[in-house]
């Protein structure tokens, strides 16, 4: 059986680590001998260790350590030390990929989750020196890797031009959802509209526009806004006009979404080019359950996926007139027969984990033969 080493800086006990890393390797373990290395903020439970082992996965959880630049450098070095360069390496994210590249492996994948340097500068205002250093790292990751995974079609032309790589080297695998875990359900019939805001809130999100939409919705109907925070979330959620705050394990998220009527994933339009590489996990999860979602125009491929298929609202501006139109369009969509089925179908066609697994299996097999 072909051997694959899967590297991620994300904890597989929460958020994207659970939905995008652990979910992948569980499926891939049927056809490949998988070794998983992740960084965990808390020691994994015996139950989780046994569950992962049941799939035949060799999991080596490493202590996350300190936050900040020093902690990041430490993780790169600690990961570098334990990498087996003889295996096909799937490095998720820039820092995992940097650790892999410095081992000079025979075959390895740079799983690029974002235009990280651009995103960091747009959100946190990082210095020019930090930005150009990160851009340089990304350039070498692109040139030295055997294959590149991008999560949006929109970012591909930027990557081919910026890094001077052939289009055939890049494989688009969108942020996916396990449609067996996130089961379909009908929108609850109730006296109020339930809005769910989930995940880690950062300065990337347009909290001003989200609040304006919520306020306008409240002008027409009784609205309950629930904020579901994840471990490590900032306190920016406090700026939301919310009614309830909850925190649940990832395994419970499908049930939480099923109790809602819609979700939001609105990023700031002024973030620039980095938006081309954004694909929020929550979008796929809401659609899989059968819930429409509100997204912003420049977020990856979503203006086409969401807007053209009528499974949500696509925002572009923040004026009172535009906000009023968003809300009117939202009432129309929520009142349409079959909206839940339409959302579910788009999730199955565009964000299905099964489709991603088939693409990854081909990439792994091709690299194993090189």
N, C-alpha and C positions, 0 to 999 in steps of 0.2 A: 504494500500500500504506500502511495506517495506521501512524503512527509512535508508538512507545512507548519511554519512558525508564525503565529499571529501576535502582533505587538500593538498594544494600545496604552496610552497614558490615562485613559478614562477608566474609572471604576466600573466594573461590570455588575456591581450591585445596585446601580441607580441610573436613571436617565438614559442618555444616548449609549452609555456603555452596555446597559442591559438590552436596549432595543436594537442597537446596531452592531454591537460586537458579539456579545454572548449569544444572541439569537442567531447570528450568522454561523458561528463555529459549531453550534449544536447541530445544525442541518448539515454542515460540511463534513462533520465527523463520520457521517455514513460512508463517505467515499475517500476520505483522506485521514492520515494519522496527524491529528492536530495537537500542537503544543501552544498554549495560550499564556502570555505574560501580560499582566496588567498592574496598575498601581492603585492600591486600595487605601482609602482614608480610614477605614475600620477593618479589623480582622474579619474575614468571612466566617459565617456560621458553619457548624458541622453539617447542617442540613444542606446548605448550598454547595459545600465541598463534595458531598456525596452525590448531589444531583448532577454536578458537572462531570464527576468521575463516571457516573452511570452512562454517559454518552461516549466514554472512551477518550475523553479529552484530558491531556496532562496540563493542569493549570498551576502556574507558579505566580501566586499573588505576591506583589512586592509592596513594602510600606511606602505610602505616598510621600511622606516627609514634609519638609518645609514648603511654604508658599513663596511666591516671588521668583526673581531671577536666579538667586542662589539655589533655591529648591529645584528649579527647572534644570539647571546645569547638572546638579547632583543626579537627577533622574536620568538624564541623557547618559551620563557616565556609568551609573549603576546598570542600566539596561545594556549598554555597549558591552560590558564585561561578561554578560551571560548569554549573548546571542550566538546561536549555532549557525555559522555562515554556510554550512553545507546544505541546509534545508531551503526550500522556497520560502521566502520571507514576505509576509503581508504586513506592512507597516502603516498603521492607521494614524494619520496626522503628521505634522511636520517634525516634531521632536522625536517621535518613534522612528520616522524615516531617517532623520539625521544619525541616530544611533546605529541604524542598519547600514547606512551608506559608509560610515566610518569603519565598518567591519569588512568592506569590500566583498560582499557575497556574490555568488555566481548568478543568482536570479532573485530579484526582489521587486516588490510593488510599492510605489508611493501612492497611498490612498489619501489623496488631497481633499480635505474636508472643506476648504475655503481658500480664498485669496487672503491668506492669513496676515501678511504684512500690510496690505491695504486695509483690511478690516481692523487690525490693531490700531493703525494710525487714525482711521476715521472715528473709532469709538473712544479710544483713550488719549488720542493726541500724542502718540509716541514721538520721540525725537527723530530727526532726519537720520542720525547715525544708526539708531536702532532699526529704523525702517529699511535703510539700504543694506544693513547686515542681513536682515531677514529676507529681503528680496534676493540677495546673493545666495543665501542658503537654498531658497526655493528654486533658483536657476539650476544649481548643481543637482538638487534632488530630481528635477525634471530630466536633466541630461544623463545622469548616471543610472537612474532606475531602469529596470527592464520593461515595466509597464506603469501606466498612470491611471488611477481611477478618479473621475470627476463626478460630482453629484448633480450637475445641471448641464443641459445642452448649451445654455447661454454662455457659460464660461469657457467652452472649448475654443472658440476663435481667439479669445484673449490668451489662453495658454499656448496655443500653437504659434502665435505671433511673438509673444513675450519671451518664451523659452526656446524658440526655434526648434521645435520638435515636430515630427510627422504626426498627422492626424490619426494614423493607424495605431499609434502607441497609446492613445487615450481611449479609455472605455468609460462610458457614462452609465453609472449605476446610481439611480436616484435614492435619496433617503427612503428607507423602506419600512413597511409595517407587517407584522405577523398577523395575517387576516384570520388565522385560526384563534389566536388569543384575543384580538380585538374583533369581537363578533358583532354582526349586524343587529340592530334593534330599531324599533320605531320611536319617533320623538314622543316623549310623554305628553299626554293631554292634561294640561293644568291651567290654573288661573293666572300664572305668571310665566314670563320668558326667562329661562335659566341660561345665563352666559357663564362659560367656564374659561378662565385664564390660567394656564398651567405652565410649569417649567421654571427655569432660572431667568429672572428678569435682569436685564442689563441696560446700559445706556443706548444699546442698539435699537430698542423698542420705542415706538412713538407713543409714549404714555399720554401726551397731550391730545392726540387725535383719538386714542382709545377712550379717554374720558369724555371727549366731546360727543362721540357716538353713543356712549352709554347714557349721557345726560339727555340727548335727543330721544333716545328710545324710551326713557322714563317719562317723557312728555306725552307719550301715547299709551303706554301699557305699564303694568306692574312688572318690574324687572328685578331679578335676583342675580347679583354678580358674585361668583365664587372664585377665589384665588387659591389655586393648588400649588404650593411651593415645593421645590425639590431640595434635597440636601445640598448645602453650599450656596443656596440662593442669596442674592443681595437683599437689602431691605427696600429696594426701589418699589416693590409691590405696594408699599404703604402709600404711594402717591396715587394709586388707583382708587376710584370711587366704588369700593367693594362692599359687599354685605356680609360675606363669610370668608374665613380663611381656614384652609385644611392642609394637611400633609399626609400622604399615603405612600405605601410601598408601590413600586412599579407594577407589580402583579395585580394591584387593585385599580390601576388607571382605567382599564376598559369599563369597569362598572361605574366609575366616576363620570366618564364621558357619556355613558348611556343615560345618565340622569340629567344631562344638559340638553339644550336646544341648539346651541351653536358655540363656536370658539373663535378666538382672534389670534392672529400672528402678524401684527402690523409693525414692520421695521421703518425706521426713519428714512425718508426718501433722499435726504441730503448726505447719506453715507457714501454715495458715489459708486465707483466701479466694483467695489467688493460685494455689492448686492447681487451681482451676476452669479455669484457662487453660493448664494444662500438657499437652503432648502430645509425649512423647519420640520423636525420630526413630528411635531404635533399636528401639522396639516394632514399628513398621511394617516395618523391615528384617528383624528376626527372623521375624516372621510370614510375610513374603514368601518366605523361604527354606524355611519349613516347620518353624519351631522355636517351641515354647511359651515364654512369658515370664512372669516374676513381677513384678507391679506392685502399687502401693498403692491403697487404696480410693478416695481423694479426688482422684486424678490425672485431671482432665478427664473424658472420657467412657469411660475405660478399664474402670471397674468393670462397665459393661454390655457393652462390646465384648469384653473378655477373659473376664470371669466367665460371662456368660450363654451365650457360645458355646463354652465349654469349651476355650479355647486357651491356658490358663495359670492361674496362681494369683493371687488378689487378697488382699492382706494388709490387716488393719485394726488388729491389736494386736501386742504384742511379748512376751507372757507365754510361759513354757515350754510350756504346754498349747496355745496357739495356734500356736507355731512347730512343734510336733510334728504338728499337724493339717495345716499347710502342706506339710510334707515327705511325709506320708502321701498327701495329695491329689496331690502332684507325682509320686510313684511310680505312682499309678493312671493319671494322664494320660499319662505317658511309656510306659506299658505298653499303651495303647489302640491298636488297629489303626486306621490312617487318621488319626492325629493330625497328621501332616505335611500331608496333603491338606486337613484342616480349617483349619489355620493359614493355608495358602496361599489358600484360598477367602475367608477373612475379609480378608486383605490385598487381594485383588482387588476385593472389594466395598466396603471401607471406606477403604482408604489408597492406592488406585491413582492413580499420577501422571496417567494418561490422563484420569481423571474430573476431576481438578483442572484440567487444561489446558482442558477443555471449558468449565468454569465461568469461568476467567480470560478465555478468548476472548470469551465473551458480555459480561463486564464491560467489557473493553477496547472492544469494538464499540459498546456502549451509550454509553460515555463519549465515544467519537470522534464520535458523532452529536449530542452536546449543544452 
